[in-house]
Amino acid sequence: MIKYFKKSAPVSITKSEEDQKLYYKKLKWQVFISATLGYGLYYVCRLSLNVVKKPIVDAGILTESELGIIGSTLFFAYAIGKLTNGFLADHSNIKRFMAIGLLISALANLIMGFTSTFLFFAICWGINGWVQSMGAPASVVSLSRWYKDSERGSFYGFWSTSHNIGEALTYILTAVVVSYFGWQWGFKAAAIVGLLGALMVSIFFHDTPESKGLPPVNKDFDKKKTSTWEEQRGVLKNPYVWLLALSSAFMYISRYAVNSWGPYYFEAAKGYTLTQANSLVAISAVCGILGTASSGFVSDKFFKGRRNIPALLFGLMNVFALALFLLGPKNMWWLDATSMVIFGLGIGALICYLGGLMAVDIVSKKASGAALGIVGIMSYAAAGIQDIASGYLIENNKTIVNGVTIYNFDTISIFWIGAATLSVLLALLVWKKT
């Protein structure tokens, strides 16, 4: 198994310099497109539960607290997996790494489409969380292996739109499937999409330029004096990486507050139907594509590769959007839609900056996966805590009067907006480094 996932051995260079350029250009675009679409389909398999939460509660199958616990199994498994798989990805055949992860994620979703018990849900969702953590490290390592320093920020930003693509597919197409065929098909549809994605990755994703008879792209991979393990130990000792990870953790609380509970909130607090509620959250996913895609490009072109100023601006946008989302009046669709537009733009950019790029920028490219792993374990541990806390706070702040359920989201509002604010403040502590 270790041998199967081991990084590919270099192949002798036989092509002329001109042929090398053409071949490299073709392969790096295949890597980028398959990484972006493939990781987007990872998200379809990750977010399927969020679409079906309200139908499952309404059917009396599970409670909000149980769904919060189930959701947290993915986040906690993902957090641990993000750290370990981040370190392993630096040493691995990332093509096999990414394809196998998506394949198992699809199978976990398929099983959930045929069961309705709390225990099986928790086990399958936890397994899904672990294999989900194989996608991002493989993608980020591919950017370090195939793209030069001068272009990595822009392509990292474009790659980061993958989660928005997955979210949009989930909150629009999966919601429509569920509304017609029932909540079980939310998982089954995600499984079908995931299987197709695993096939695409296995064909078009590539491990290293050296394994294709091309020279290494980045000078970090030419270094013989320091091993990958030594570079990774340096990442562990870097306090700025840990500060960025903590800032990302609080940002992820706000991110998954909307992703995990946004549809539920729109239905319960503002009276929208399942399709309407998921369509509103889908707006944030679509707008997130613009925020994420432009983030790396904007910082590369207008701030000379510095991420601190744009990270602050997008962080403040996130705080404002959450306040509008949670504190705005009912029966004002345009206001709710506006809050999702601003949230999508802000959180999309922050996922790029705080969720990986700023940490990757300040470490050796041989240890990109390790940096992403540290940020990942902090971010998704916080997301898991958020899911449990949010489920508990929602269930324990509702009352039933004459058969009608009345919700009080005051505590939730403080929790979610406060987390976004703390993220902004923590990011200021690494201002000079980023």
Salt bridges, closest charged atoms under 4 A:
ASP58 OD1 - LYS54 NZ 3.22
GLU64 OE2 - LYS398 NZ 2.79
ASP149 OD1 - ARG152 NH1 2.81
GLU151 OE1 - LYS28 NZ 3.37
GLU167 OE2 - ARG255 NH2 3.68
ASP207 OD1 - ARG145 NH1 2.51
ASP220 OD1 - LYS223 NZ 3.56
ASP300 OD1 - ARG307 NH1 2.90
ASP336 OD1 - LYS270 NZ 2.63
ASP361 OD1 - ARG152 NH2 3.63
ASP361 OD2 - ARG307 NE 2.61
ASP387 OD1 - LYS53 NZ 3.78
